[in-house]
């Protein structure tokens, strides 16, 4: 703490008006954080200009060169100098800051870039000559003619040369280039009908980093093709189409099956009115839709587009425009959760195709080093536990049934089906059981291996959830209400959720000041530390904007009950029991994954099996 100096002068600090250069450099610190920020602003300008082809060239991670070329409407020569003035824009007239239909609208990007780098803009509008203007470190040059066929070329060199302190905070060229690639991929997802090309020209041999050709067809087909390009064919093959609308909000996009999950949230892409955003509300809603199907260390993959009237969302929250505020946050969150859960339920027992791929890779491990000289020992060459404990005996009657005591397996005859071939059923018909845990079923195009315990555990769990939804959550009244002291703000936030918590068996009410009284807790949870639960709910509200703490704890109990009440590993099942389990899986939503997000079955196509044996 500073100690006052009695000898200090009585002169007061002088208030000064900062010059335009200083103002632009300060603004640039908010708008242009790194090269990727500059690329984002320039590409968004190209898209706002109606471009159908956008080419981005970078050098040294964008630090020494960023060039964006587009075929948009262009900028007239007499407007070039004005375009480099702060808060000059063609996208709004300033009368309504809520009715915004474009990516940009602040009029800050170009003057900010010109204040911290060497900026050049060459542009041509249809039916006129092309012109160019340059600005270096805030010093603007004159407009002069230039050769250009159409559109606009914006070149930014030596980014942050005018603010060298910012250069110290830049990451490696590789990291900055990766950030630029991520930005381009997000914008490419938002505009599937536009061709994007990103090139790195850092050395004598330029290379193309990313290309996304313009898609055709309707919006869903175009988006599916673009996501296959950006996120990979596996995501496109294992994603569910989302199309839902409620009270003026329209949600579209694709969300992956729970069994196609990731170890982090890197495959979550969210857009509001076509604008890529990073919003805690939307991320929390996405997590809430999947929380019953994935373990806490797994994350869903999705590309979701939420469109609404611009007056229902405020995008003028931060200069980077990556944050938004909804007029009705609960409506947006509820739409996302309900739409995704409906789509996941509609997928039924379906599991991702990557499960089979993982099985094939596991069955063909790469052998390197010393392992190459060691002969392979296949499972069929290993004696069973029974044979290792008793003398080898040759079966008297050829067939698997007579070997059931020595080998962990049995063969079942196909179950009769009234109409059609039993193998035409989605999960086929049971043909055997091995190691008293895995059901082997034959389908029309291959085979299915089912983990009987995991599958039945999910079936029981879904049945318990339906019963809870039909009958509600029983509440247990506390003999003496537990008083929890909170701040007035936390108390108010919690009381807003009182009705939702009551439906889950947690009854709370105001107790004066910043305190609440917990009068009921969910009976299924038994003895509960009410204060700890309340604080966990508040922590989740702070983190994600919503809370599923109570519901998650209740469903964790149901999951444990389902685990103990399901078919155990090691139990032999008759043919009719195995087939009954398969039919119930086909009829039950979410049966493709267990309560922890792991697959309950693996499907191998006949082509996959033939490939294992080298028959292709």
C-alpha positions as CSV (number, residue, x, y, z in Angstrom):
1,X,0.0,0.0,0.0
2,X,1.4,3.4,-1.0
3,X,2.2,5.9,1.8
4,X,1.0,9.4,1.1
5,X,3.8,11.9,0.5
6,X,3.1,15.2,2.3
7,X,5.6,16.9,0.0
8,X,3.7,16.0,-3.2
9,X,2.5,18.8,-5.4
10,X,-1.1,19.9,-5.2
11,X,-1.3,19.8,-9.0
12,X,-4.1,17.5,-10.2
13,X,-3.6,14.9,-13.0
14,X,-4.5,16.5,-16.3
15,X,-7.3,14.9,-18.4
16,X,-6.2,14.6,-22.0
17,X,-7.9,13.4,-25.2
18,X,-5.9,10.5,-26.6
19,X,-4.9,10.8,-30.2
20,X,-6.4,8.6,-32.9
21,X,-3.4,6.4,-33.2
22,X,-3.4,5.5,-29.5
23,X,-7.2,5.0,-29.6
24,X,-6.8,2.5,-32.4
25,X,-4.0,0.6,-30.7
26,X,-6.1,0.3,-27.6
27,X,-9.0,-0.9,-29.6
28,X,-6.8,-3.4,-31.5
29,X,-5.8,-5.0,-28.2
30,X,-9.5,-6.0,-27.7
31,X,-10.4,-6.9,-31.3
32,X,-7.1,-8.5,-32.5
33,X,-5.7,-10.7,-29.8
34,X,-3.6,-12.9,-32.1
35,X,-3.2,-13.6,-35.8
36,X,-6.2,-15.9,-35.7
37,X,-8.3,-13.0,-34.6
38,X,-7.2,-10.9,-37.6
39,X,-8.0,-13.8,-39.9
40,X,-11.5,-14.2,-38.4
41,X,-12.3,-10.5,-38.9
42,X,-11.1,-10.4,-42.5
43,X,-12.8,-13.6,-43.5
44,X,-16.1,-12.5,-41.9
45,X,-15.8,-9.3,-43.9
46,X,-15.5,-11.3,-47.0
47,X,-18.6,-13.4,-46.1
48,X,-20.6,-10.3,-45.4
49,X,-19.6,-9.1,-48.8
50,X,-21.3,-12.1,-50.4
51,X,-18.1,-14.0,-51.4
52,X,-18.5,-17.5,-52.8
53,X,-14.7,-18.2,-52.9
54,X,-12.4,-17.2,-50.0
55,X,-8.6,-17.9,-50.1
56,X,-6.4,-17.2,-47.1
57,X,-2.6,-17.1,-47.3
58,X,-0.5,-17.0,-44.2
59,X,3.2,-17.0,-43.4
60,X,5.0,-17.7,-40.1
61,X,1.7,-18.5,-38.4
62,X,0.2,-15.2,-39.6
63,X,2.8,-13.1,-37.9
64,X,4.5,-11.8,-41.0
65,X,1.7,-12.2,-43.6
66,X,-2.0,-12.7,-43.8
67,X,-3.7,-12.3,-47.1
68,X,-7.5,-12.8,-47.7
69,X,-8.8,-12.8,-51.2
70,X,-12.5,-13.0,-52.0
71,X,-14.9,-12.5,-54.9
72,X,-17.4,-10.5,-53.0
73,X,-19.1,-7.2,-53.9
74,X,-15.9,-5.1,-53.3
75,X,-15.4,-1.6,-51.9
76,X,-15.7,1.5,-54.1
77,X,-12.5,3.6,-54.4
78,X,-14.1,6.6,-52.7
79,X,-15.1,4.5,-49.7
80,X,-11.6,3.0,-49.0
81,X,-10.4,5.7,-46.8
82,X,-13.7,5.8,-44.9
83,X,-13.5,2.0,-44.4
84,X,-10.3,2.6,-42.4
85,X,-12.0,5.0,-40.0
86,X,-13.1,3.8,-36.7
87,X,-16.8,2.8,-36.4
88,X,-17.4,3.2,-40.1
89,X,-19.4,0.3,-41.5
90,X,-21.9,-0.6,-44.2
91,X,-23.6,-3.2,-42.2
92,X,-25.8,-1.2,-39.8
93,X,-27.0,2.4,-39.7
94,X,-26.7,2.6,-35.9
95,X,-30.5,3.0,-35.3
96,X,-31.0,-0.6,-34.0
97,X,-28.1,-2.5,-32.4
98,X,-30.2,-5.6,-31.8
99,X,-31.3,-6.2,-35.4
100,X,-28.0,-7.5,-36.7
101,X,-27.9,-9.9,-39.6
102,X,-24.1,-9.8,-40.5
103,X,-20.9,-11.1,-38.9
104,X,-19.4,-7.7,-38.4
105,X,-21.1,-4.4,-37.4
106,X,-18.7,-2.5,-35.1
107,X,-16.5,-1.0,-37.8
108,X,-13.4,-1.6,-35.6
109,X,-11.5,-4.4,-37.3
110,X,-9.8,-2.6,-40.3
111,X,-8.7,0.5,-38.4
112,X,-7.4,-1.7,-35.6
113,X,-5.4,-3.9,-37.9
114,X,-4.0,-0.8,-39.6
115,X,-2.9,0.6,-36.3
116,X,-0.8,-2.4,-35.3
117,X,0.4,-3.7,-38.7
118,X,1.0,-2.9,-42.3
119,X,-2.4,-3.1,-44.0
120,X,-3.2,-2.9,-47.7
121,X,-6.7,-3.1,-49.3
122,X,-7.2,-3.6,-53.0
123,X,-10.8,-3.8,-54.2
124,X,-13.0,-3.5,-57.2
125,X,-16.8,-3.1,-57.5
126,X,-18.5,-4.4,-60.7
127,X,-18.4,-1.8,-63.5
128,X,-15.7,0.3,-62.0
129,X,-11.9,0.4,-61.7
130,X,-9.9,-1.2,-58.9
131,X,-8.3,0.9,-56.2
132,X,-5.8,0.3,-53.4
133,X,-5.1,2.0,-50.0
134,X,-2.3,1.3,-47.5
135,X,-1.9,2.1,-43.8
136,X,1.1,1.4,-41.6
137,X,1.0,1.8,-37.9
138,X,-2.0,4.1,-38.2
139,X,-0.5,6.3,-40.9
140,X,-2.9,6.2,-43.9
141,X,-1.7,6.6,-47.5
142,X,-3.6,7.8,-50.5
143,X,-6.0,5.9,-52.7
144,X,-4.5,4.9,-56.0
145,X,-5.5,2.7,-59.0
146,X,-4.4,-0.9,-59.0
147,X,-4.9,-4.0,-61.2
148,X,-7.5,-6.4,-59.9
149,X,-10.2,-8.4,-61.7
150,X,-12.9,-8.5,-59.1
151,X,-13.6,-8.7,-55.3
152,X,-11.2,-7.7,-52.6
153,X,-7.7,-8.5,-51.5
154,X,-6.7,-7.6,-48.0
155,X,-3.0,-8.0,-47.1
156,X,-1.8,-7.6,-43.5
157,X,2.0,-7.7,-43.0
158,X,4.2,-7.6,-39.8
159,X,1.3,-7.9,-37.4
160,X,2.0,-6.0,-34.1
161,X,5.1,-4.4,-35.4
162,X,3.7,-1.1,-34.1
163,X,3.1,-2.7,-30.7
164,X,6.2,-4.8,-30.1
165,X,5.2,-5.7,-26.6
166,X,2.3,-7.8,-28.0
167,X,4.7,-9.9,-30.0
168,X,6.2,-11.2,-26.8
169,X,2.9,-12.9,-26.1
170,X,2.7,-14.7,-29.4
171,X,3.0,-18.5,-29.4
172,X,5.0,-20.6,-31.8
173,X,4.3,-20.4,-35.5
174,X,2.8,-23.9,-35.4
175,X,0.4,-23.0,-32.6
176,X,-0.7,-19.8,-34.2
177,X,-1.2,-21.6,-37.6
178,X,-3.3,-24.2,-35.8
179,X,-5.5,-21.5,-34.3
180,X,-6.0,-20.0,-37.7
181,X,-7.0,-23.4,-39.1
182,X,-9.5,-23.8,-36.3
183,X,-11.1,-20.4,-37.1
184,X,-11.3,-21.2,-40.8
185,X,-12.9,-24.6,-40.1
186,X,-15.6,-23.1,-37.9
187,X,-16.4,-20.5,-40.5
188,X,-16.5,-23.2,-43.2
189,X,-19.1,-25.1,-41.2
190,X,-21.2,-21.9,-40.9
191,X,-21.1,-21.3,-44.7
192,X,-21.2,-24.7,-46.5
193,X,-22.0,-23.1,-49.9
194,X,-18.7,-21.1,-49.9
195,X,-15.4,-22.5,-51.0
196,X,-12.6,-22.0,-48.5
197,X,-8.9,-22.5,-49.1
198,X,-6.1,-22.0,-46.5
199,X,-2.5,-21.9,-47.7
200,X,0.8,-21.7,-45.9
201,X,3.4,-19.7,-47.9
202,X,6.1,-19.5,-45.3
203,X,8.8,-21.0,-47.5
204,X,9.6,-21.7,-51.1
205,X,7.2,-24.6,-51.3
206,X,3.7,-23.3,-50.4
207,X,1.3,-25.9,-49.1
208,X,-2.4,-26.1,-48.9
209,X,-3.4,-26.6,-45.3
210,X,-7.2,-26.9,-45.7
211,X,-9.7,-26.9,-48.6
212,X,-13.5,-27.1,-48.4
213,X,-15.2,-27.1,-51.7
214,X,-18.6,-25.4,-52.0
215,X,-21.4,-27.8,-51.3
216,X,-24.7,-28.2,-53.2
217,X,-28.2,-29.4,-52.5
218,X,-30.4,-28.4,-49.6
219,X,-29.1,-27.1,-46.3
220,X,-28.9,-30.4,-44.5
221,X,-27.2,-32.2,-47.4
222,X,-24.7,-29.3,-47.8
223,X,-24.0,-29.2,-44.1
224,X,-23.5,-33.0,-43.9
225,X,-21.0,-32.8,-46.7
226,X,-19.2,-29.9,-45.2
227,X,-19.0,-31.6,-41.8
228,X,-17.6,-34.7,-43.5
229,X,-14.8,-32.5,-44.9
230,X,-14.1,-30.6,-41.7
231,X,-14.7,-33.1,-38.9
232,X,-14.1,-36.3,-40.9
233,X,-16.2,-39.0,-42.5
234,X,-16.5,-40.9,-39.2
235,X,-18.3,-38.0,-37.6
236,X,-20.7,-37.6,-40.5
237,X,-21.4,-41.4,-40.5
238,X,-22.2,-41.5,-36.8
239,X,-24.1,-38.2,-36.4
240,X,-27.8,-37.7,-36.0
241,X,-29.6,-34.9,-37.9
242,X,-31.2,-32.3,-35.6
243,X,-34.1,-30.2,-36.6
244,X,-36.3,-28.7,-33.9
245,X,-38.2,-25.4,-33.4
246,X,-39.8,-23.7,-30.4
247,X,-41.1,-20.2,-29.8
248,X,-39.1,-18.5,-32.5
249,X,-35.9,-20.5,-32.0
250,X,-34.8,-23.0,-34.7
251,X,-32.1,-25.6,-33.9
252,X,-30.4,-27.6,-36.7
253,X,-27.2,-29.5,-37.1
254,X,-25.7,-32.8,-36.3
255,X,-24.9,-34.5,-33.0
256,X,-22.9,-37.7,-32.7
257,X,-24.0,-40.9,-31.1
258,X,-22.9,-41.3,-27.4
259,X,-20.5,-44.2,-28.4
260,X,-18.7,-41.7,-30.7
261,X,-17.5,-39.5,-27.9
262,X,-14.2,-37.7,-27.3
263,X,-11.8,-37.3,-24.4
264,X,-12.2,-33.5,-24.4
265,X,-14.6,-30.9,-25.7
266,X,-12.6,-30.3,-28.9
267,X,-15.4,-31.5,-31.2
268,X,-18.1,-29.2,-30.0
269,X,-19.1,-26.5,-32.4
270,X,-21.9,-24.1,-31.6
271,X,-23.3,-21.3,-33.8
272,X,-25.9,-18.6,-33.2
273,X,-27.4,-17.1,-36.3
274,X,-24.5,-18.5,-38.3
275,X,-21.9,-16.9,-35.9
276,X,-19.4,-19.3,-34.2
277,X,-19.7,-18.7,-30.5
278,X,-18.3,-20.1,-27.2
279,X,-21.1,-19.8,-24.8
280,X,-21.4,-21.4,-21.4
281,X,-25.1,-21.7,-21.6
282,X,-25.0,-23.7,-24.9
283,X,-22.1,-25.8,-23.8
284,X,-24.0,-26.6,-20.6
285,X,-27.1,-27.5,-22.5
286,X,-25.1,-29.9,-24.8
287,X,-23.6,-31.6,-21.8
288,X,-27.0,-31.8,-20.1
289,X,-28.4,-33.6,-23.1
290,X,-25.7,-36.3,-22.9
291,X,-25.0,-36.5,-19.2
292,X,-27.1,-39.6,-18.8
293,X,-25.2,-41.4,-21.6
294,X,-21.6,-40.6,-21.0
295,X,-19.2,-40.8,-18.1
296,X,-17.7,-37.6,-16.8
297,X,-14.4,-38.1,-18.6
298,X,-16.1,-38.3,-22.0
299,X,-17.5,-35.4,-24.1
300,X,-20.1,-35.4,-26.9
301,X,-19.3,-34.3,-30.5
302,X,-21.7,-32.0,-32.2
303,X,-22.2,-29.1,-34.6
304,X,-25.3,-27.2,-33.7
305,X,-26.8,-24.1,-35.3
306,X,-29.3,-22.0,-33.4
307,X,-31.2,-19.5,-35.5
308,X,-33.6,-16.9,-34.2
309,X,-34.8,-13.3,-34.7
310,X,-31.8,-11.1,-34.1
311,X,-33.8,-9.2,-31.5
312,X,-33.9,-12.3,-29.3
313,X,-30.2,-12.4,-28.9
314,X,-27.6,-9.8,-28.1
315,X,-24.3,-10.3,-30.0
316,X,-22.9,-6.9,-28.9
317,X,-21.4,-8.2,-25.7
318,X,-17.7,-8.3,-26.5
319,X,-15.6,-6.9,-29.3
320,X,-14.6,-10.4,-30.3
321,X,-18.3,-11.2,-30.8
322,X,-17.8,-14.8,-29.5
323,X,-20.2,-14.3,-26.6
324,X,-24.0,-13.9,-26.9
325,X,-26.8,-13.2,-24.5
326,X,-30.3,-14.6,-25.0
327,X,-33.4,-12.8,-24.0
328,X,-34.8,-16.1,-22.7
329,X,-31.8,-18.4,-21.8
330,X,-34.1,-21.1,-20.4
331,X,-35.9,-21.4,-23.8
332,X,-32.6,-21.8,-25.7
333,X,-31.3,-24.4,-23.2
334,X,-34.5,-26.3,-23.1
335,X,-34.7,-26.5,-26.9
336,X,-31.2,-27.9,-27.2
337,X,-31.7,-30.5,-24.4
338,X,-35.1,-31.7,-25.7
339,X,-34.0,-31.8,-29.3
340,X,-30.9,-33.8,-28.7
341,X,-32.6,-36.2,-26.3
342,X,-35.4,-36.8,-28.9
343,X,-32.8,-37.5,-31.6
344,X,-30.8,-39.9,-29.3
345,X,-34.0,-41.7,-28.4
346,X,-34.9,-42.0,-32.1
347,X,-31.5,-43.7,-32.7
348,X,-32.8,-46.6,-30.7
349,X,-30.1,-49.3,-30.1
350,X,-27.7,-47.9,-32.8
351,X,-24.1,-47.7,-31.8
352,X,-21.3,-45.9,-33.7
353,X,-19.6,-47.6,-36.6
354,X,-16.2,-46.8,-35.0
355,X,-16.8,-49.5,-32.5
356,X,-16.3,-52.2,-35.1
357,X,-13.3,-50.5,-36.4
358,X,-11.7,-50.5,-33.0
359,X,-12.4,-54.2,-32.7
360,X,-10.7,-55.0,-36.0
361,X,-7.7,-52.9,-35.0
362,X,-7.5,-54.7,-31.7
363,X,-7.6,-58.1,-33.5
364,X,-4.8,-57.1,-35.7
365,X,-2.1,-55.5,-33.4
366,X,1.0,-54.1,-35.0
367,X,4.1,-56.2,-34.1
368,X,7.4,-54.4,-33.8
369,X,10.8,-54.9,-32.2
370,X,11.4,-58.1,-30.3
371,X,7.7,-59.2,-30.8
372,X,8.4,-59.9,-34.5
373,X,10.5,-62.9,-33.7
374,X,8.0,-64.4,-31.2
375,X,5.4,-66.7,-32.9
376,X,1.8,-65.6,-32.4
377,X,-0.3,-67.7,-30.1
378,X,-3.9,-67.5,-31.0
379,X,-6.8,-67.9,-28.6
380,X,-7.8,-71.2,-30.1
381,X,-4.3,-72.6,-29.3
382,X,-4.7,-71.8,-25.6
383,X,-6.3,-74.6,-23.5
384,X,-9.4,-73.5,-21.4
385,X,-9.2,-73.4,-17.7
386,X,-11.2,-76.6,-17.6
387,X,-8.8,-78.5,-19.8
388,X,-5.8,-77.1,-17.9
389,X,-7.3,-78.6,-14.7
390,X,-8.1,-82.0,-16.2
391,X,-6.6,-84.5,-18.6
392,X,-7.3,-83.8,-22.3
393,X,-10.2,-85.8,-23.6
394,X,-11.3,-86.1,-27.1
395,X,-15.1,-85.5,-27.6
396,X,-16.9,-88.7,-28.5
397,X,-19.5,-86.9,-30.5
398,X,-18.3,-84.1,-32.8
399,X,-19.9,-80.8,-32.1
400,X,-19.7,-77.8,-29.7
401,X,-22.6,-78.9,-27.5
402,X,-20.6,-81.9,-26.2
403,X,-17.7,-79.6,-25.3
404,X,-19.7,-77.2,-23.2
405,X,-18.2,-78.4,-20.0
406,X,-14.7,-77.9,-21.1
407,X,-15.1,-74.7,-23.1
408,X,-16.9,-71.6,-22.1
409,X,-19.4,-71.7,-25.0
410,X,-22.7,-73.1,-26.2
411,X,-24.5,-73.2,-29.5
412,X,-28.2,-72.3,-29.8
413,X,-30.6,-73.1,-32.6
414,X,-32.1,-70.0,-34.4
415,X,-35.2,-68.8,-32.7
416,X,-38.4,-69.1,-34.8
417,X,-39.7,-65.8,-36.3
418,X,-43.2,-65.5,-37.5
419,X,-42.5,-63.4,-40.6
420,X,-39.4,-63.4,-42.7
421,X,-35.8,-64.5,-42.0
422,X,-34.8,-64.2,-38.4
423,X,-31.4,-62.8,-39.5
424,X,-33.2,-59.8,-41.0
425,X,-33.8,-58.4,-37.5
426,X,-31.5,-55.5,-36.7
427,X,-29.5,-57.5,-34.1
428,X,-30.1,-60.8,-35.7
429,X,-30.8,-64.1,-33.9
430,X,-28.6,-65.6,-31.2
431,X,-26.4,-68.4,-32.3
432,X,-24.2,-68.9,-29.3
433,X,-22.8,-67.7,-26.0
434,X,-19.1,-67.6,-25.1
435,X,-17.4,-67.1,-21.7
436,X,-20.9,-66.9,-20.2
437,X,-21.1,-63.2,-20.9
438,X,-21.0,-62.6,-24.7
439,X,-23.9,-63.4,-27.0
440,X,-23.1,-64.2,-30.6
441,X,-25.9,-63.3,-33.0
442,X,-26.1,-63.7,-36.8
443,X,-27.5,-60.9,-38.9
444,X,-28.3,-60.8,-42.6
445,X,-25.0,-59.0,-43.3
446,X,-22.6,-60.2,-40.6
447,X,-22.6,-60.9,-36.9
448,X,-23.2,-59.1,-33.6
449,X,-21.4,-59.6,-30.3
450,X,-23.4,-58.5,-27.3
451,X,-22.2,-57.9,-23.7
452,X,-25.1,-59.4,-21.9
453,X,-24.5,-57.7,-18.6
454,X,-24.0,-54.3,-20.0
455,X,-27.0,-54.6,-22.3
456,X,-29.4,-55.8,-19.6
457,X,-28.0,-53.2,-17.2
458,X,-29.1,-50.4,-19.7
459,X,-32.5,-52.0,-20.2
460,X,-33.2,-52.1,-16.5
461,X,-31.9,-48.6,-16.1
462,X,-34.2,-47.2,-18.8
463,X,-37.1,-49.1,-17.2
464,X,-36.4,-47.5,-13.8
465,X,-36.1,-44.1,-15.4
466,X,-39.5,-44.5,-17.0
467,X,-41.1,-45.5,-13.8
468,X,-39.5,-42.5,-12.0
469,X,-40.8,-40.2,-14.8
470,X,-44.3,-41.6,-14.5
471,X,-44.5,-41.7,-10.7
472,X,-42.3,-38.8,-9.8
473,X,-39.4,-38.7,-7.3
474,X,-40.5,-39.6,-3.8
475,X,-39.5,-36.9,-1.3
476,X,-38.5,-37.6,2.3
477,X,-39.5,-34.8,4.8
478,X,-36.8,-33.8,7.3
479,X,-37.9,-33.9,10.9
480,X,-35.9,-30.7,11.5
481,X,-35.4,-28.6,8.4
482,X,-31.7,-27.9,7.6
483,X,-30.9,-24.2,7.4
484,X,-28.2,-23.3,4.9
485,X,-26.6,-19.8,5.1
486,X,-25.9,-18.3,1.7
487,X,-25.3,-14.8,0.2
488,X,-28.5,-13.0,-0.9
489,X,-27.5,-13.4,-4.6
490,X,-27.0,-17.2,-4.3
491,X,-30.2,-17.5,-2.3
492,X,-32.2,-15.7,-5.0
493,X,-30.7,-17.8,-7.8
494,X,-31.5,-21.0,-6.0
495,X,-35.1,-20.1,-5.2
496,X,-35.6,-19.4,-8.9
497,X,-35.0,-23.2,-9.3
498,X,-37.3,-24.2,-6.4
499,X,-40.0,-25.7,-8.6
500,X,-37.5,-27.7,-10.7
501,X,-35.8,-29.0,-7.6
502,X,-39.2,-29.9,-6.0
503,X,-39.9,-32.2,-9.0
504,X,-36.7,-34.0,-8.1
505,X,-37.7,-34.4,-4.5
506,X,-35.6,-31.5,-3.1
507,X,-37.9,-29.0,-1.3
508,X,-36.4,-25.6,-0.4
509,X,-37.9,-22.3,0.7
510,X,-36.7,-18.9,1.8
511,X,-35.7,-18.6,5.5
512,X,-35.0,-14.8,5.6
513,X,-31.9,-12.9,4.7
514,X,-29.6,-15.1,2.7
515,X,-30.7,-18.4,4.2
516,X,-32.8,-21.1,2.8
517,X,-34.5,-24.0,4.6
518,X,-34.2,-27.5,3.1
519,X,-37.4,-29.3,4.1
520,X,-37.3,-32.4,1.8
521,X,-34.7,-34.5,0.1
522,X,-35.1,-37.3,-2.5
523,X,-35.9,-40.4,-0.6
524,X,-33.9,-42.6,-2.9
525,X,-30.7,-40.9,-1.9
526,X,-31.1,-41.9,1.8
527,X,-29.2,-39.7,4.3
528,X,-28.1,-36.5,2.5
529,X,-25.7,-33.7,3.4
530,X,-28.2,-31.0,2.3
531,X,-25.7,-28.1,2.7
532,X,-23.1,-29.9,0.5
533,X,-25.7,-30.6,-2.1
534,X,-26.9,-27.0,-2.2
535,X,-23.4,-25.7,-2.6
536,X,-22.7,-28.3,-5.4
537,X,-25.8,-27.0,-7.2
538,X,-24.6,-23.4,-6.9
539,X,-21.1,-24.3,-8.1
540,X,-22.6,-26.0,-11.2
541,X,-24.8,-22.9,-11.8
542,X,-21.7,-20.7,-11.7
543,X,-19.8,-23.0,-14.0
544,X,-22.4,-23.9,-16.6
545,X,-25.4,-21.7,-16.0
546,X,-27.6,-24.7,-15.1
547,X,-27.5,-27.6,-12.7
548,X,-28.2,-31.3,-12.9
549,X,-26.6,-32.2,-9.6
550,X,-29.8,-33.6,-7.9
551,X,-30.9,-35.5,-11.1
552,X,-27.4,-36.9,-11.6
553,X,-27.3,-38.2,-8.1
554,X,-30.7,-39.8,-8.4
555,X,-29.9,-41.4,-11.7
556,X,-26.5,-42.6,-10.3
557,X,-28.6,-44.5,-7.7
558,X,-30.8,-45.9,-10.4
559,X,-27.8,-47.0,-12.4
560,X,-26.4,-48.9,-9.4
561,X,-29.8,-50.5,-8.8
562,X,-29.9,-51.5,-12.5
563,X,-26.4,-52.9,-12.2
564,X,-27.3,-55.2,-9.3
565,X,-30.6,-56.2,-10.9
566,X,-29.3,-57.1,-14.3
567,X,-28.1,-60.4,-15.7
568,X,-24.7,-61.1,-14.3
569,X,-21.6,-62.1,-16.2
570,X,-21.0,-65.8,-15.9
571,X,-24.6,-66.8,-16.2
572,X,-25.6,-69.3,-19.0
573,X,-28.6,-68.1,-21.0
574,X,-31.0,-70.3,-23.0
575,X,-31.5,-69.5,-26.6
576,X,-35.0,-68.0,-26.0
577,X,-33.5,-65.8,-23.2
578,X,-30.7,-64.5,-25.5
579,X,-33.2,-63.7,-28.3
580,X,-35.6,-62.0,-25.9
581,X,-32.7,-59.8,-24.8
582,X,-31.9,-58.9,-28.4
583,X,-35.5,-58.0,-29.1
584,X,-35.8,-55.8,-26.1
585,X,-32.6,-54.0,-27.0
586,X,-34.0,-53.3,-30.5
587,X,-37.1,-51.8,-28.8
588,X,-35.4,-49.7,-26.1
589,X,-33.8,-46.3,-26.8
590,X,-30.2,-45.8,-25.9
591,X,-29.6,-49.5,-25.6
592,X,-26.5,-49.2,-27.8
593,X,-24.4,-48.0,-24.9
594,X,-24.3,-49.0,-21.2
595,X,-24.8,-46.6,-18.3
596,X,-21.2,-45.4,-18.6
597,X,-21.2,-44.7,-22.3
598,X,-19.5,-47.9,-23.4
599,X,-21.0,-49.9,-26.3
600,X,-23.2,-52.8,-25.4
601,X,-22.6,-54.6,-28.7
602,X,-20.3,-54.7,-31.6
603,X,-21.4,-55.4,-35.1
604,X,-19.0,-56.9,-37.7
605,X,-20.1,-56.9,-41.3
606,X,-19.2,-60.0,-43.4
607,X,-16.7,-57.9,-45.3
608,X,-15.0,-57.0,-42.0
609,X,-14.8,-60.7,-41.0
610,X,-13.4,-61.7,-44.4
611,X,-10.8,-58.9,-44.2
612,X,-9.7,-60.4,-40.9
613,X,-9.0,-63.7,-42.6
614,X,-7.4,-62.1,-45.7
615,X,-10.3,-63.2,-48.0
616,X,-10.6,-59.7,-49.7
